[in-house]
Amino acid sequence: MVLFAALRLKQSVTAAQKAGIAAAFAGIAVVALGRGGGVEATPAGVGFMLFSAVAIAFYYVWSIKLIERQMSAIAVT
């Protein structure tokens, strides 16, 4: 989400956000590579998890501009 916001909304990425992104991807790698606890991750499952995270981030960031546009149209009418 932070990466999309940086690209779409021209927001800067702080060091804490960069660390959070690294921690999130490390967590995904641990889940994807882990073989303990009776739970196994398939490549398709990991792919769906990543796709889901990217899709919701895309929605949140891109919807900001749409909401702003709708609110300005409502204010005019």
Backbone hydrogen bonds in HBPLUS format (Angstrom, degrees):
<---DONOR---> <-ACCEPTOR-->    atom                        ^
c    i                          cat <-CA-CA->   ^        H-A-AA   ^      H-
h    n   atom  resd res      DA  || num        DHA   H-A  angle D-A-AA Bond
n    s   type  num  typ     dist DA aas  dist angle  dist       angle   num
A0005-ALA N   A0001-MET O   2.90 MM   4  6.11 160.9  1.94 151.0 156.6     1
A0006-ALA N   A0002-VAL O   2.91 MM   4  6.10 151.1  2.00 144.5 152.5     2
A0007-LEU N   A0003-LEU O   3.03 MM   4  6.30 151.6  2.12 144.0 151.4     3
A0008-ARG N   A0004-PHE O   2.73 MM   4  5.82 176.1  1.73 162.9 163.8     4
A0009-LEU N   A0005-ALA O   2.88 MM   4  5.09 141.8  2.03 124.7 137.0     5
A0011-GLN N   A0005-ALA O   3.49 MM   6  6.04 173.8  2.49 125.4 126.0     6
A0018-LYS N   A0014-THR O   2.98 MM   4  6.31 156.5  2.04 150.1 156.8     7
A0019-ALA N   A0015-ALA O   2.95 MM   4  6.19 155.5  2.01 146.9 153.5     8
A0020-GLY N   A0016-ALA O   2.91 MM   4  6.14 149.2  2.01 141.1 150.0     9
A0021-ILE N   A0017-GLN O   2.90 MM   4  6.19 152.3  1.98 149.3 156.1    10
A0022-ALA N   A0018-LYS O   3.02 MM   4  6.28 163.1  2.05 148.8 153.0    11
A0023-ALA N   A0019-ALA O   2.90 MM   4  6.12 156.7  1.95 147.5 154.1    12
A0024-ALA N   A0020-GLY O   2.92 MM   4  6.07 154.0  1.98 144.6 151.7    13
A0025-PHE N   A0021-ILE O   3.02 MM   4  6.29 164.9  2.04 154.8 157.8    14
A0026-ALA N   A0022-ALA O   2.93 MM   4  6.08 149.3  2.02 143.3 152.6    15
A0027-GLY N   A0023-ALA O   2.90 MM   4  6.10 151.1  1.98 144.4 152.0    16
A0028-ILE N   A0024-ALA O   2.99 MM   4  6.33 152.4  2.07 146.4 153.8    17
A0029-ALA N   A0025-PHE O   2.96 MM   4  6.19 154.7  2.03 143.0 149.8    18
A0030-VAL N   A0026-ALA O   2.92 MM   4  6.21 152.9  1.99 147.2 154.5    19
A0031-VAL N   A0027-GLY O   3.03 MM   4  6.28 161.7  2.07 149.2 153.4    20
A0032-ALA N   A0028-ILE O   2.84 MM   4  6.00 162.4  1.87 150.8 156.4    21
A0033-LEU N   A0029-ALA O   2.85 MM   4  5.88 152.0  1.93 147.9 154.6    22
A0034-GLY N   A0030-VAL O   2.81 MM   4  5.55 130.6  2.06 139.3 150.8    23
A0046-VAL N   A0042-THR O   2.98 MM   4  6.28 162.1  2.01 159.2 163.5    24
A0047-GLY N   A0043-PRO O   2.89 MM   4  6.05 156.3  1.95 144.8 152.0    25
A0048-PHE N   A0044-ALA O   2.84 MM   4  6.12 156.7  1.89 150.7 156.6    26
A0049-MET N   A0045-GLY O   2.96 MM   4  6.16 153.2  2.03 144.4 151.9    27
A0050-LEU N   A0046-VAL O   2.94 MM   4  6.22 161.2  1.98 152.5 156.8    28
A0051-PHE N   A0047-GLY O   2.84 MM   4  6.02 162.3  1.88 150.2 155.9    29
A0052-SER N   A0048-PHE O   2.88 MM   4  5.97 156.9  1.93 145.3 151.5    30
A0053-ALA N   A0049-MET O   3.10 MM   4  6.34 160.1  2.14 147.0 151.6    31
A0054-VAL N   A0050-LEU O   2.98 MM   4  6.22 162.3  2.02 153.5 158.2    32
A0055-ALA N   A0051-PHE O   2.84 MM   4  5.97 159.0  1.88 150.7 157.1    33
A0056-ILE N   A0052-SER O   3.04 MM   4  6.24 166.1  2.06 153.5 155.9    34
A0057-ALA N   A0053-ALA O   3.14 MM   4  6.22 155.0  2.20 141.7 148.9    35
A0058-PHE N   A0054-VAL O   2.89 MM   4  6.02 160.5  1.92 150.0 155.6    36
A0059-TYR N   A0055-ALA O   2.95 MM   4  6.17 160.3  1.99 147.8 153.0    37
A0060-TYR N   A0056-ILE O   2.99 MM   4  6.16 168.4  2.00 149.2 151.7    38
A0061-VAL N   A0057-ALA O   3.04 MM   4  6.19 170.6  2.05 155.1 157.5    39
A0062-TRP N   A0058-PHE O   2.93 MM   4  5.90 167.4  1.95 154.0 158.0    40
A0063-SER N   A0059-TYR O   2.92 MM   4  5.71 146.9  2.03 144.1 152.5    41
A0064-ILE N   A0061-VAL O   3.34 MM   3  5.61 145.3  2.46 102.7 111.6    42
A0067-ILE N   A0063-SER O   2.84 MM   4  5.99 160.6  1.88 154.3 158.7    43
A0068-GLU N   A0064-ILE O   3.00 MM   4  6.21 158.5  2.05 147.1 153.2    44
A0069-ARG N   A0065-LYS O   2.99 MM   4  6.18 156.2  2.05 145.2 151.4    45
A0070-GLN N   A0066-LEU O   2.92 MM   4  6.17 159.0  1.96 148.4 154.2    46
A0071-MET N   A0067-ILE O   2.83 MM   4  6.00 161.5  1.87 152.9 158.1    47
A0072-SER N   A0068-GLU O   3.03 MM   4  6.21 151.7  2.11 144.5 151.6    48
A0073-ALA N   A0069-ARG O   3.08 MM   4  6.32 148.7  2.18 142.9 151.4    49
A0074-ILE N   A0070-GLN O   2.93 MM   4  6.20 150.6  2.02 148.4 156.6    50
A0075-ALA N   A0071-MET O   2.98 MM   4  6.13 152.6  2.05 142.5 149.7    51
A0076-VAL N   A0072-SER O   3.15 MM   4  6.30 142.9  2.30 137.5 146.0    52
A0077-THR N   A0073-ALA O   3.28 MM   4  6.49 149.1  2.38 140.5 147.5    53
